[in-house]
Amino acid sequence: MQVGRGVAVAALDMTGSNPWSRLTLSEYVNVQCLREVLRRHLHGARAVMARSTTTRPSRAVVGKAVAYVFARYK
């Protein structure tokens, strides 16, 4: 039940139609800023991965980026 609510709230935030969005009170302010933070973090992770033997970030790297944003969002 909580997962469904979370998905619904995220969908409303993504469309900009959530009247009680928690993003406006966070450091990200809106979805565009949140996307930019994720993009920068993933870009940095890709740069690290480019120096290694793989050509794309692993699921662990992407998971860490998402966890990083959500940890700061709470």
C-alpha positions as CSV (number, residue, x, y, z in Angstrom):
1,M,0.0,0.0,0.0
2,Q,2.8,2.4,0.8
3,V,4.6,1.6,-2.4
4,G,1.5,2.4,-4.4
5,R,1.1,5.8,-2.6
6,G,4.8,6.5,-3.3
7,V,4.5,5.8,-6.9
8,A,1.3,7.9,-7.2
9,V,3.0,10.8,-5.4
10,A,6.1,10.5,-7.7
11,A,3.8,10.5,-10.8
12,L,2.1,13.6,-9.6
13,D,5.4,15.3,-8.9
14,M,6.7,14.3,-12.3
15,T,3.7,15.9,-14.0
16,G,3.8,19.0,-11.8
17,S,0.3,18.4,-10.6
18,N,0.9,17.5,-6.9
19,P,-0.6,20.2,-4.8
20,W,1.3,19.0,-1.7
21,S,4.7,18.2,-3.2
22,R,7.5,17.7,-0.7
23,L,10.0,18.7,-3.4
24,T,9.3,22.4,-3.0
25,L,10.5,22.2,0.6
26,S,13.6,20.2,-0.3
27,E,17.0,21.4,-1.6
28,Y,15.9,20.3,-5.1
29,V,12.9,22.6,-5.3
30,N,11.4,20.8,-8.3
31,V,11.7,17.8,-10.5
32,Q,14.0,19.5,-13.0
33,C,16.5,20.3,-10.2
34,L,16.3,16.7,-9.0
35,R,16.9,15.4,-12.5
36,E,20.0,17.7,-12.8
37,V,21.5,16.4,-9.6
38,L,20.9,12.8,-10.7
39,R,22.4,13.6,-14.1
40,R,25.5,15.2,-12.6
41,H,25.9,12.3,-10.2
42,L,25.5,9.7,-12.9
43,H,27.9,11.6,-15.2
44,G,30.5,11.5,-12.5
45,A,29.9,7.8,-11.9
46,R,30.3,7.2,-15.7
47,A,33.6,9.1,-15.7
48,V,34.8,6.8,-12.9
49,M,33.6,3.8,-14.8
50,A,35.2,4.9,-18.0
51,R,38.6,4.7,-16.3
52,S,37.8,1.0,-15.5
53,T,37.4,-1.9,-17.8
54,T,33.6,-1.6,-18.3
55,T,31.9,0.8,-20.7
56,R,28.7,1.6,-18.8
57,P,27.8,2.1,-15.1
58,S,26.8,-1.0,-13.3
59,R,23.4,-1.4,-11.6
60,A,25.2,-0.9,-8.3
61,V,26.5,2.5,-9.4
62,V,23.0,3.6,-10.6
63,G,21.5,2.2,-7.4
64,K,24.0,4.2,-5.3
65,A,23.1,7.4,-7.2
66,V,19.4,6.9,-6.6
67,A,20.0,6.0,-2.9
68,Y,22.2,9.1,-2.6
69,V,19.4,11.4,-3.8
70,F,16.7,9.8,-1.7
71,A,18.9,9.8,1.4
72,R,19.4,13.5,1.0
73,Y,15.7,14.0,0.3
74,K,14.5,12.4,3.5
